[in-house]
Amino acid sequence: MPSMPTTDTIGAYEAKTHFSALIEKVEAGDEITITKHGTPVARLVPIKKELTTAERRQVIEDWINRPDKPTLGGLKIRDLINEGRR
């Protein structure tokens, strides 16, 4: 499981001074809140990576072949649809 991103807070002057290091942290998945006189004014966040077609297929296959397949516990889909229409 991927690690949770950390959120750091940094002043605007320090952010300007250490911008390259902040970009490296964001590339690694961290989020940076930039403040001005103690008030949050901006946030640096990583861009969400698009999955390739092969990665999407793998995710779908993993989901289909997971060991804990959900069941309806004996219920029928038609009964659930009819129940939703009432």
Summary of the structure (lengths in Angstrom):
residues: 86
radius of gyration: 22.5
end to end distance: 41.5
largest distance: 63.3
contacts: 151
relative contact order: 0.12
helix: 42%
strand: 20%
